[in-house]
Amino acid sequence: MKKLLAAALLSLLVAPSAHAAGAADTFQAKCAACHGKDGKGQSDMAKKLGVKDLTVTKLPAAEIEKVIANGKGKMTPWKGKLSDAEISGLAKYVAGGLK
């Protein structure tokens, strides 16, 4: 029983970091081209598109999810291209200051 409890607790500690790593990889693969590798919007493409610095966003994750899913302005909608879990993970990653 103690081993089962220890395994459950360990999985809770490891899961968020693995989830964040997956979101970071998805960000680099799908978002960095426009938002910049660091999310600060300082790349040439970001400047052309007028993207905002995502590291200082005040939007809650739920609002960020909507923007990722449905797009906004020049941003491509990702619904149907990314899974709901990927969109949710990205939203949390961005809401957390890309950490």
N, C-alpha and C positions, 0 to 999 in steps of 0.2 A: 504494500500500500504506500509506503514511504517513497519507493522508487517511482511509482506512478505519479504521486503528487510532485515530486522533484522534476520529473519529465514535463509535466504540465506547466509548472512555473518557468522552467527553462524555455519552453516553446513560446511563452508569453513575452519573455525578455528578448528572444532572438527574432521573433516574427516582425516587430516594428522596424528593426534595422534592415532586415531582408526586404521588407516592403518599401522602405525608403530607397534602398539601393536599386530596386526595380524601377521606381519612379524616376530616379536620377538617370538611369539608362534610357528610359523612354523619353525623358526630357531632351537628353543629348541627341537621340535619334530623330525625334519628331519636331522639337521646338527650338533647338539651339540655332538652327539656320536663320531664323528671323529674330529670335529674342536674345541671341548671343549665348555662348557657352556658360556664362555666369548668370544669365538672366537679367543683366543690367541694361540691356537694350543699347549697347554702345557699338555694336558691329555696324558695318556699312549698310547692310540690309535693314537692320533695325532702325537706323537713322532715316533711311529712305521711307520706311513704312510708318515712322513716328511712334514706335512701340514704347511703352512705359517700362520703367525699372521694376521688374517683378519682385526684386528682393525687398522692396519697401511697401508692397501693396497692403492696403488695409481691408481689402475684401475678404469676407469669410469664405471658407472652403466651398460651401454650398453655392455661392455666387460664382466662384471661379469655375466650378463644375459646369454650370450653365454656359459660361463663356466658352469653355473648351468644347463642350458638346455641340453648341449651336453656332459658334463663331461670333465675331463682333467686328463691325467695320470691315477691314481688309483681311481679318483673320479667318482662315479656313475652318469650317465646322468639322469636328473630329468624330461626331456620333456616327456609328456604323463603320468607322475606320479603326477606332480603338474600342476595346471592350469597356463596359461600364466600370469594371474594377480598375482598369488602367486610367480612365478619366478621373475616377475618384482618387486614386493614388497620386496622380499629377496635381490635382487640386490641393490636396493636403500638403504635398511637397512645396508647391508655390506659396500657399498660405503660411507655411512654416519658414518662409524666407529662403527657400531652396536648400534646406538642410535636412 
